[in-house]
């Protein structure tokens, strides 16, 4: 019997984009999924939109659960979803991103091969001007988020539950990944696009003040908090320079 996958989507006033995200879960080629919508007490139609998918989800064999209440931010909400998850594998999909139809099936196949604790893949990044490009998933000795794609990452449930997000900054997802690598958990990459990401969010804004904040956040709470070298400050500066160029 295949391992069950739980997908967690965190929402807050996400009515504009959530529909495409949920459609991508609904259209998975492997529909035996638990889908958790963790909402932060939205003031728009987010919860009603999520509930409108319930009948179609149930017909496909997808167990939908919608929780709406105030939380302590995006990573607090993600931690809540991870705690509630009953699947053996957990993926986190943002409310403005979407999966390719074979994402869950591909991930299950990778885990069933054995020998890994987390999997991530290539991702397609969509720019505001309508263009897009593929960001590759790679494993190298030098750790950089240029090789890593959170919307494509799936982790064994027991590992995620033992390593909650620190809720210290906007890069806690990458910090969690670095912690798992540092602790020796087994990582596998998939050389195909499994998810799509809309650029232009808080981690991509072209503001010098916000860029400085992101550099500090990434350096302190991703690299230094996990025991990585001070030289990774250069990497943090380089990431923000690329964002300024690409948008």
C-alpha positions in Angstrom: 0.0 0.0 0.0 1.3 3.4 -0.9 2.3 5.9 1.8 -0.3 8.6 2.4 0.7 12.2 1.7 -0.5 15.2 3.6 -0.4 18.6 1.9 -0.5 21.7 4.0 -1.5 25.1 2.6 -1.4 28.1 4.8 -3.7 30.9 3.9 -4.6 34.5 5.0 -6.8 36.6 2.7 -5.8 34.3 -0.2 -9.1 34.3 -2.1 -7.5 35.6 -5.3 -5.0 32.8 -5.7 -6.1 29.8 -3.6 -8.4 28.4 -6.3 -5.5 27.5 -8.6 -3.6 26.0 -5.7 -6.5 23.8 -4.7 -7.2 22.8 -8.3 -3.7 21.5 -8.6 -4.2 19.3 -5.6 -7.6 18.1 -6.9 -6.0 17.1 -10.2 -3.2 15.0 -8.8 -2.8 11.6 -10.6 -2.5 10.0 -7.1 -5.6 11.3 -5.2 -5.2 9.5 -1.9 -4.2 12.7 -0.2 -5.0 14.5 3.1 -5.2 18.2 2.4 -5.1 20.7 5.2 -6.0 24.3 4.7 -4.6 26.3 7.7 -6.2 29.7 7.6 -5.3 32.7 9.9 -8.8 34.0 10.3 -9.1 35.6 6.9 -11.4 38.5 6.4 -12.2 37.8 2.7 -13.7 34.8 1.0 -10.8 32.4 1.5 -12.5 29.9 3.8 -15.7 29.8 1.7 -13.6 29.2 -1.4 -11.8 26.4 0.3 -15.0 24.8 1.5 -16.4 25.0 -2.0 -13.9 22.4 -3.1 -15.0 19.8 -0.4 -17.5 17.8 -2.5 -15.1 17.5 -5.5 -12.2 16.6 -3.2 -14.2 13.9 -1.5 -15.3 12.4 -4.8 -11.6 12.1 -5.7 -10.7 10.4 -2.4 -9.0 13.5 -1.0 -9.7 14.2 2.7 -10.0 18.0 3.1 -9.8 19.7 6.4 -10.1 23.5 6.8 -9.0 25.1 10.1 -9.5 28.9 10.4 -8.2 30.7 13.5 -5.7 33.4 14.5 -2.1 32.3 14.5 1.4 33.6 15.1 2.4 34.0 11.4 3.0 31.8 8.4 5.5 29.4 10.1 3.4 29.1 13.2 0.5 28.1 10.9 2.8 25.6 9.0 3.8 24.0 12.4 0.1 23.7 13.2 -0.5 21.9 9.9 2.5 19.6 10.5 1.2 18.7 13.9 -2.3 17.9 12.6 -1.0 15.9 9.6 -1.8 12.1 9.6 0.1 11.2 6.5 3.5 9.5 6.4 4.9 12.2 4.1 4.2 15.9 4.3 4.4 18.6 1.6 3.8 22.4 2.1 2.3 24.3 -0.8 1.8 28.0 -0.6 -1.5 29.5 -1.4 -0.3 31.2 -4.6 1.7 28.3 -5.9 0.6 25.1 -7.6 1.7 21.5 -8.3 2.2 19.7 -11.6 -0.4 16.9 -11.9 2.1 14.1 -11.2 3.8 15.7 -8.2 2.5 13.5 -5.5 2.8 10.3 -7.5 6.4 11.1 -8.3 7.2 11.9 -4.7 5.7 8.7 -3.4 7.7 6.7 -6.0 10.9 8.3 -4.8 10.2 7.6 -1.1 9.2 4.0 -1.9 12.6 3.5 -3.5 14.0 3.9 0.1 17.0 5.6 1.4 15.8 9.1 1.8 14.1 11.3 4.4 13.2 14.2 2.2 12.8 14.9 -1.5 12.7 18.1 -3.5 12.7 18.8 -7.2 13.0 21.4 -10.0 10.5 24.3 -9.9 9.2 26.7 -12.5 9.3 30.3 -11.4 6.7 32.7 -13.0 7.6 36.4 -13.3 5.1 39.2 -13.1 5.7 40.0 -16.8 4.4 36.6 -17.8 7.8 35.0 -18.4 9.1 31.9 -16.6 12.2 29.9 -16.0 13.2 26.6 -14.3 15.2 26.6 -11.1 17.1 23.3 -10.8 17.2 21.2 -7.7 20.8 20.2 -6.9 22.8 18.7 -4.0 26.3 20.2 -3.5 28.7 20.5 -0.6 28.2 24.3 -0.5 24.7 25.0 0.7 22.7 27.6 -1.2 19.0 28.3 -1.6 19.7 28.6 -5.4 19.7 24.8 -5.4 16.7 24.3 -3.2 12.9 24.7 -3.8 10.6 24.6 -0.8 7.2 24.2 -2.7 8.6 21.0 -4.1 9.9 19.6 -0.8 8.3 16.6 0.9 9.5 15.3 4.2 8.8 12.2 6.3 6.2 13.2 8.8 8.2 12.1 11.9 11.2 14.2 10.7 9.0 17.3 10.2 7.3 16.8 13.6 10.6 16.6 15.4 12.0 19.7 13.6 9.3 22.5 13.8 10.0 25.8 12.2 11.7 28.2 14.6 9.3 31.1 13.6 12.2 33.6 13.7 12.0 35.1 10.2 10.9 34.9 6.6 13.4 32.2 5.7 12.5 29.6 8.3 11.7 27.0 5.7 15.3 27.2 4.3 16.6 27.2 7.9 14.7 24.0 8.6 16.2 22.4 5.4 19.7 23.4 6.5 19.1 21.9 9.9 18.0 18.6 8.4 21.1 18.5 6.1 23.4 19.4 9.0 21.9 16.6 11.1 22.6 14.0 8.4 19.1 13.3 7.1 19.1 11.7 3.7 18.1 14.0 0.8 17.1 13.1 -2.8 16.4 15.5 -5.7 14.2 14.9 -8.7 15.2 16.3 -12.0 11.8 17.4 -13.2 9.4 20.3 -12.4 6.9 19.3 -9.8 5.6 22.7 -8.7 5.2 26.3 -9.9 6.0 29.5 -7.9 4.7 33.0 -8.4 7.5 35.5 -8.0 6.9 38.9 -6.4 6.2 38.0 -2.8 7.7 39.4 0.4 11.0 37.5 -0.2 11.4 39.1 -3.7 10.5 42.8 -3.1 13.0 45.2 -4.6 13.5 47.4 -1.5 17.0 48.0 -0.2 15.7 48.2 3.4 13.9 44.9 3.0 16.8 43.3 1.2 19.1 44.2 4.2 16.5 42.6 6.5 16.4 39.4 4.4 20.2 39.2 4.3 20.3 39.4 8.1 17.5 37.0 8.5 19.0 34.4 6.2 22.5 34.8 7.7 21.5 34.6 11.3 18.6 32.1 11.3 19.5 29.9 8.4 23.3 29.6 8.3 24.6 30.7 11.7 21.8 29.1 13.8 22.7 25.8 12.1 26.5 26.1 12.6 27.5 27.1 9.1 30.5 29.3 8.4 30.5 33.1 8.6 31.6 33.1 4.9 27.9 32.3 4.1 27.3 36.0 4.5 28.7 36.4 1.0 26.1 33.9 -0.3 23.3 36.0 1.4 24.5 39.1 -0.3 24.7 37.3 -3.7 21.1 36.0 -3.4 19.7 39.5 -2.9 21.8 40.9 -5.8 20.3 38.3 -8.1 16.7 39.1 -6.9 17.4 42.8 -7.6 18.3 41.9 -11.2 15.7 39.2 -11.9 12.8 40.6 -9.9 
